Amino acid sequence: LNEIYNIVQEARARSLLLLFIRHFHELDFESKKNATAIFSYLIKYQPLQDLIVEHPEVLTLLVSGYDTTYAFMYGTMLRDCLRIEKLCKRFI
């Protein structure tokens, strides 16, 4: 449990989720799959949810991803965000 807390804190400090989304188009297919899985796991944690609230452009970037070949990956991350009430409110 302590290891997870450390990972979440480090991901927050380095704005990892923001980097994933901002540079998603630069990743190869396997890396996109990994980034999507990591994003979906980490977004469950409060500090990373707060990061998205502070940077709502992430939600906009996820929506714009629907115009790409990888719409299903962007959609997965967007759905994971919208399952969280405060992120859903921020989106609306």
C-alpha positions in Angstrom: 0.0 0.0 0.0 2.9 2.4 0.8 4.4 1.6 -2.6 1.1 2.6 -4.4 1.0 5.8 -2.4 4.6 6.6 -3.5 3.7 5.9 -7.1 0.6 8.1 -7.0 2.6 10.9 -5.3 5.4 10.7 -7.9 2.9 10.6 -10.7 1.2 13.7 -9.3 4.5 15.5 -8.8 5.6 14.8 -12.4 2.1 15.4 -13.9 2.3 12.0 -15.5 -1.3 11.9 -16.6 -0.9 15.2 -18.3 2.2 14.0 -20.1 0.5 10.9 -21.3 -2.4 12.8 -22.9 -0.3 15.7 -24.3 2.1 13.3 -26.0 -0.2 10.3 -26.6 0.0 10.8 -30.4 3.8 10.4 -30.3 3.7 6.9 -28.7 3.8 3.7 -30.7 0.8 1.4 -30.5 2.0 -0.8 -27.6 3.0 2.3 -25.6 -0.4 3.7 -26.2 -2.0 0.6 -24.8 0.3 0.8 -21.7 -0.4 4.5 -21.2 -4.1 3.9 -21.4 -3.9 1.1 -18.8 -1.8 3.2 -16.5 -4.0 6.2 -16.9 -7.1 4.1 -16.1 -5.5 2.7 -13.0 -4.1 6.0 -11.6 -7.1 8.1 -12.2 -8.8 6.3 -9.3 -6.6 8.2 -6.8 -7.6 11.5 -5.4 -4.3 13.4 -6.0 -4.4 12.5 -9.7 -8.1 13.4 -10.0 -7.2 16.8 -8.5 -4.5 17.2 -11.2 -7.2 16.8 -13.9 -9.5 19.3 -12.2 -6.6 21.8 -12.2 -5.9 21.0 -15.8 -9.3 20.6 -17.5 -7.6 20.8 -21.0 -6.9 17.1 -20.4 -10.6 16.4 -20.8 -10.7 18.5 -24.0 -7.7 16.6 -25.4 -9.4 13.3 -24.6 -12.5 14.4 -26.5 -10.4 15.5 -29.5 -8.9 12.1 -29.5 -12.1 10.7 -31.0 -11.0 12.1 -34.3 -8.0 9.8 -34.5 -7.4 6.1 -35.2 -7.0 5.5 -31.5 -10.5 6.8 -30.5 -11.1 3.7 -28.5 -8.1 4.4 -26.2 -9.1 8.0 -25.8 -12.6 6.9 -25.1 -11.5 4.5 -22.4 -9.6 7.2 -20.6 -12.4 9.7 -21.0 -15.0 7.2 -19.6 -12.7 6.5 -16.7 -12.6 10.2 -15.9 -16.3 10.7 -16.3 -17.0 7.9 -13.8 -15.6 10.3 -11.1 -18.2 12.8 -10.1 -16.0 15.9 -9.7 -14.4 15.2 -13.1 -17.8 14.8 -14.7 -18.9 18.1 -13.2 -15.7 19.8 -14.5 -16.4 18.3 -17.9 -19.9 19.6 -18.1 
